[in-house]
Amino acid sequence: LRAVTPWRDAVRRIVLGLCLTCFTLSFWHLQYVLPAVGAVELYLGFRTLRRTNRWFRAGWIISACKVILLYCNLLLLATPFSGKWSAALPVLSSVLTFFLFLFLRQGLRPAASSIAQTPKRDPALWACLWYLVLMALALFWPQPGFGVFAVMVYAFCRIVKALLAAAAELEDWGY
């Protein structure tokens, strides 16, 4: 039963999408490929859950905006106009990603109450907080040294762990 539930695939897509859009690897053109794949995974994951509750529907709309923003940014990078929007688009994308974390958290709460479950912990909240740490580090230390880089890697690992814990909790509930 766990292998065929739509929640399993949707949450896997959301976790993968959030992981791929949270960071940038600037070699082998991965700074373009990984966020593009991650944005589509986010869209498909939230699309599956959009009829469950209003928070997942809002996440689906935000993920669609994130896909459009990302692909418009990729198109702008191929034109002479890329310099005009180079600072605004990553900030907007980061804000949209933060809202996706919040909507995922808010969407999981009614899903738990609909099957008479109470969450033991709140891993999606921790993912939101660790993403705020990542955003603060990116804003205040644009040229990080090794110490800031280590904190960023640690925060990213905590985000992944929190998202996987949320997925495991859903599986324990029978989703």
Buried (B, 14 or more C-beta within 10 A) or exposed (E): EEEEBEBBBBBBBBBBBBBBBBBEEEEEEBEBEBBBBBBBBBBBBBBBBBEBBEBBBBBBBBBBBBBEBBEEBEEBBEEEEBEEBEEEBBEBBBEBBBBBBBBBBBBBBEBBEEEEBEBEEBBBBBBBBBBEBBBEBBEEBEEBEEEBEEBBEEBBEBBBBBBBBBBEBBEEBEB
